[in-house]
Amino acid sequence: MSLAQIYFMESLVLLGTIFLQVPTGALADLIGRKKTVIFGSIMYSISIIWFSFGNSPLDMWGANILCMFGISFCDGADSAFLYVH
């Protein structure tokens, strides 16, 4: 992948993370912050492993999308979890 393609992919992932903040926050309110932080951490960890062993652009897209969901599940819920407790 070229550097421009990597930057494009990362910018889409960051935009997706921003747009997923509200739905994942609502899900955290429904099922609990601790569960969403654990789920997001697992998704993020799997994406890091996928990044390590992936060697095609499709692998990078898949790992980035999984990373996007993992970050958005953890992002607001972890700080709210620390604030409440």
PyMOL commands that set and color helices and strands:
alter all, ss='L'
color gray80, all
select helices_A, chain A and resi 3-19+21-31+33-53+57-84
alter helices_A, ss='H'
color red, helices_A
deselect
rebuild
show_as cartoon
